[in-house]
Amino acid sequence: MKAFPAMWRTVKVLYDELFLWVWLSVLWWAGTLLILPAAPVAAGLHAAANRSANYKRVDSGFFWDAAKGQIKRSWLLVGTSFLLHVAIILNIVFYGNGTASWSRFVAILWLWVIVLVMMGGQYFLPLFWQQDDPSLRLVFRNAFILALQHPLYTLLMLIFQITLIVVSFATVLPIFLLMPASVAVAANVGLVMLLEDKGLAPPPPPGV
């Protein structure tokens, strides 16, 4: 199954540039805690991860260039994704607390919706950098098309990313050191390997 090679490649990419990913994770945490740079640092981290996923050279310079160059669009993308998740969660809570049987049924429907949004959401920032000319409209459209066309692969990669987060929390120290980069790398590797299978991304170089 293609998801498992993608998981293995994620581990390999993280190991090969371990110190870089630790450093970029620290920058992600710093930017996120300060709130205002949260979206740009997320965009910068995914820009670096996307280069690695596409077998390209990567260093912290690509992080800084992406973070500084896409402030507005990164906030539009991250902000829209955040508000979408919040809106769905509020609907789940509202209908889940209802006493009528139809209300519980609607809450279950919203649970399926948030699963779909989370599945597509893992592709948002990777697709932003995978495009030659980043377009937010195409990011959202293509993310959900990929999620619906390849539901099992997408779900397995989402579960893998959630597992990375859970393991990071359980081990305490890696939550700060590597968790943000591990999730970003997994999302980008997952996207690129899916696109390779569809003939929409260049194949791996010889020997990889």
C-alpha positions in Angstrom: 0.0 0.0 0.0 1.4 3.4 -1.1 0.8 5.1 2.3 3.4 2.9 4.1 6.2 3.8 1.7 5.2 7.4 2.2 5.5 7.0 6.0 8.9 5.3 5.7 10.1 8.1 3.4 8.9 10.7 5.9 11.1 9.0 8.6 14.1 9.0 6.2 13.7 12.7 5.3 13.5 13.6 9.0 16.5 11.5 9.8 18.7 12.8 6.9 18.2 16.5 7.9 17.5 16.0 11.6 19.2 19.2 12.9 17.5 21.4 10.3 14.1 20.0 11.2 14.7 20.5 14.9 15.7 24.1 14.2 12.7 24.8 12.0 10.4 23.2 14.5 11.7 25.6 17.2 11.1 28.5 14.9 7.5 27.2 14.3 6.9 27.0 18.0 8.2 30.5 18.6 6.1 32.0 15.7 3.0 30.1 16.8 3.3 31.2 20.4 3.7 34.8 19.3 0.5 34.4 17.2 1.1 37.1 14.7 3.8 35.2 12.8 1.9 31.9 13.1 0.7 31.5 9.5 3.9 32.7 7.9 6.1 30.3 9.9 3.7 27.5 9.1 4.1 28.4 5.4 7.8 28.6 5.7 8.0 25.2 7.4 5.9 23.6 4.6 8.0 25.3 2.0 11.1 23.6 3.3 9.2 20.3 3.7 7.9 20.5 0.2 11.4 20.9 -1.2 12.6 17.8 0.6 9.5 15.9 -0.5 10.4 16.8 -4.1 14.0 15.6 -3.6 15.5 19.1 -3.7 18.1 20.7 -1.6 16.8 22.5 1.5 18.1 24.8 4.2 16.7 27.4 6.5 17.0 30.1 3.9 14.0 28.6 2.1 12.0 28.8 5.3 12.7 32.5 5.8 12.1 33.4 2.2 8.7 31.7 2.2 7.7 33.1 5.6 8.5 36.7 4.5 7.2 36.4 1.0 3.8 34.9 1.7 2.5 36.7 4.8 -0.9 37.7 3.4 -1.7 34.6 1.5 -0.5 32.3 4.3 -2.8 34.0 6.7 -5.7 33.7 4.2 -5.0 30.0 3.9 -4.3 29.2 7.5 -7.1 31.5 8.8 -9.7 30.0 6.4 -8.7 26.5 7.4 -8.9 27.4 11.1 -12.3 29.1 10.8 -13.6 26.2 8.8 -12.6 23.7 11.5 -14.0 25.9 14.3 -17.3 26.3 12.5 -17.7 22.6 12.0 -16.8 21.8 15.7 -19.4 24.4 16.9 -22.0 22.6 14.8 -21.0 19.2 16.2 -21.3 20.6 19.8 -24.6 22.4 19.1 -26.4 19.4 17.5 -24.7 16.9 19.7 -26.2 18.6 22.8 -29.7 18.5 21.3 -32.2 16.2 22.8 -34.1 15.3 19.6 -33.1 12.2 17.7 -32.7 14.2 14.4 -30.3 16.5 16.2 -28.0 13.6 17.0 -28.2 12.4 13.4 -27.1 15.9 12.2 -24.2 15.8 14.7 -23.0 12.5 13.2 -23.2 14.0 9.7 -21.0 16.9 10.9 -18.5 14.4 12.4 -18.1 12.9 8.9 -17.7 16.4 7.5 -14.9 17.3 9.9 -13.1 14.0 9.0 -13.3 15.0 5.3 -12.1 18.5 6.1 -9.2 17.1 8.1 -8.3 14.7 5.3 -8.3 17.5 2.7 -6.8 20.0 5.1 -3.5 18.0 5.3 -3.0 19.0 1.6 -3.6 22.7 2.0 -0.1 24.0 2.6 1.7 21.3 0.7 -0.5 22.1 -2.4 0.2 25.8 -1.9 3.9 25.1 -2.5 3.5 22.4 -5.0 1.9 24.8 -7.4 4.0 26.9 -9.7 1.7 29.9 -9.1 0.1 29.5 -5.7 -3.7 29.9 -6.0 -5.8 29.5 -2.9 -8.9 28.6 -4.9 -7.0 25.7 -6.6 -5.5 24.7 -3.2 -8.9 24.1 -1.6 -10.4 22.6 -4.8 -7.6 20.2 -5.4 -7.2 19.2 -1.7 -10.7 17.9 -1.5 -10.6 16.3 -5.0 -7.5 14.3 -3.9 -9.1 13.4 -0.5 -12.2 12.1 -2.3 -10.4 10.3 -5.1 -7.9 8.6 -2.7 -9.8 8.3 0.6 -7.9 5.3 2.1 -4.5 6.7 1.3 -5.4 10.2 2.6 -7.0 8.7 5.8 -3.9 6.6 6.5 -1.6 9.6 6.1 -3.8 11.7 8.3 -3.8 8.9 11.0 0.0 8.8 10.6 0.3 12.5 11.3 -2.0 12.3 14.3 0.1 9.4 15.6 3.2 11.5 15.3 1.5 14.2 17.3 0.4 11.8 20.0 3.8 10.2 20.3 5.4 13.6 20.5 3.1 14.6 23.4 3.7 11.2 25.1 7.5 11.6 25.0 7.4 15.3 26.0 10.7 16.5 24.6 10.1 15.8 20.9 6.9 17.8 21.0 9.1 20.9 21.1 12.0 19.6 19.0 10.5 17.7 16.1 6.7 17.5 16.1 5.9 20.5 13.8 8.5 19.4 11.2 7.5 15.8 11.3 3.8 16.6 10.5 4.8 19.0 7.8 7.2 16.5 6.2 4.6 13.7 6.4 1.9 15.9 4.7 4.3 17.0 1.9 5.7 13.6 1.3 2.2 12.2 1.3 1.1 14.7 -1.3 4.2 14.3 -3.6 4.1 10.5 -3.6 0.4 10.6 -4.4 1.0 13.0 -7.3 3.9 10.9 -8.5 1.5 7.9 -8.8 -0.9 10.1 -10.8 1.9 11.3 -13.1 1.5 14.9 -11.8 4.9 15.2 -10.2 8.4 14.2 -11.4 9.5 10.7 -10.4 12.2 10.2 -7.8 15.8 10.7 -9.1 17.7 7.5 -9.8 18.9 5.7 -6.7 16.3 7.2 -4.4 
